[in-house]
Amino acid sequence: MERTLTLFAVLVAVVFPAGCGPTAQQKQLERFLAAHVTKVEPLMTNANLAYWDATTTGKTEYYDRFSDLQLQISRLYSDSQDFTFIRDMRESGRIKNLRQIRQLDKLYFAYLRNQVEPELLEEIVNLDGKIQEKYSSFRGTIDGEKVTMSDIYIILTTEKDSRKREMAWKASKQVGNVIVDDLLKLVKLRNEATQEIGFDNYHTLNIIMGEQSVRELDHIFDELNELTTEPFAQLKKELDVILAKSYGIAVADLMPWHYHDPFFQRTPLVYEQDLDLYYKDKDVKKLAEKYYAGIGLPVDDILAKSDLYDREGKYPHAFSHDVDRRGDVRILCNLQNTERWMETILHELGHAIYSKYHDRNEPWLLREPAHSFTTEAIAMFFGRLSRNPAWMQEMLDLSEKQRKEIQEVSEKYLRFQQVLFARWALVMYNFEKQLYADPDQDLNNLWWQLVEKYQFVKRPPGPVDAGWASKLHFTSAPCYYHNYMLGELLASQLHHHIVHKVLKLESDRNASYVDEKKLGDYLHKKVLGPGALYHWNEMIERATGELLTPKYFVEQFVN
Ligand SMILES: [Zn+2]
């Protein structure tokens, strides 16, 4: 497709000689882009490989190699002559080719981020790497014994004894206190770097670089707060009664460790049915593989290169990794046959197919998602299936009776989960905004003020510590969390469109999405294939007929 368009541009120039100026500029730009990719592609591929080796082994040598390559990439993007060329080209208004415009946008922001003193950049990259290494190899302790995050989740979802729960919850937070000083240093360095290039703080800059605005986000999050306060208060009240009863304590005595998740970002599994029951004798990896093959987006090649099970020293969570934008895509998980890991592997493979199915005829620079939150949306769209009763019935061979049982439980669960997540995202968005606006304030107290305000969870007795810093996103994915929420909004918008316009169903009641080749085709063509060819909101409009709107999320989960 790329070649046809370039040829077309040349033909136009021949027919209309007045267009010669732009063509010369276009050619100059094309040469610049080609030279740039030749330099950056091998560095990025090697950095991705080093990151993979580091997170799968926990070894310092690979983290060092990763930091070193990241630094080389930063240096490349800090070239001020290149930056001037890109900025002038972008502002000239004379580049009319869609692909060139988009590549210019991508490069402009990538260079902008790096227009700071190299010494400062180096310090940032090194510190970031150091914290991630500490985090990745740290194991919390309960009564002096080391535990993994998987152990902690098992305790938090099954243990009835409050004291044991408290120990496990605290173990999950220990890493926060270990890394917080370095993290605050990093926050200040990031701000310093940002102010050098003329922006308020790192948070503001990141939002602008994501082609979004703080005002736009404040507006969305304020609206979310309003729309979800009452429904959440109601849901939480019911939940507290059930939880308190299950521990044999009073509602007034519920503490943060009673909520089944270190940050209460997931719904406690308290309703009649435990969905883990349906997965404990299954193989979540095989289920995911079979599912994606059924919609015509096979993932066997991805799984073959992936690292799927828990090991000492290995990164304890999960991610998807596009190594080379040429089909080497892998995921890292710590799988167990539980509903949580069913969701996680479906989620990570959602990211992975987005990377795998980019149209490789598009320029290398555009072979990435339209936006970080659009890949989250695809990941969430598939992650939600682990609790979808129609999906579970078909994939797990369940009876009509079992399906009905799940339906009752999971509808409530899903509704709760989505409203809860909106509340949790409000904590994260507002905390991070204030963290970068004033890193010297009393952050431990600020954290609990926001938790009390949005999540209605009581702070623990006594002075509060830096447990919040155990949320790795503050280190490894700064100023990014709001995109998870936008991802949820888009996942609902896609769901609505696919049910009604692609599968042409009356309602989503029986939509299992199993073996729906139409679903795979639609996503491939409208979302995965184009990659970053369009601005995120243009891609969404082309795919669903509307710009991003919260109305389908509210329709699906809040009303
Ligand atoms: Zn994700």
Residues whose N, C-alpha, C, O or C-beta is under 5 A from the ligand:
A	BS01	ZN	E376 A379
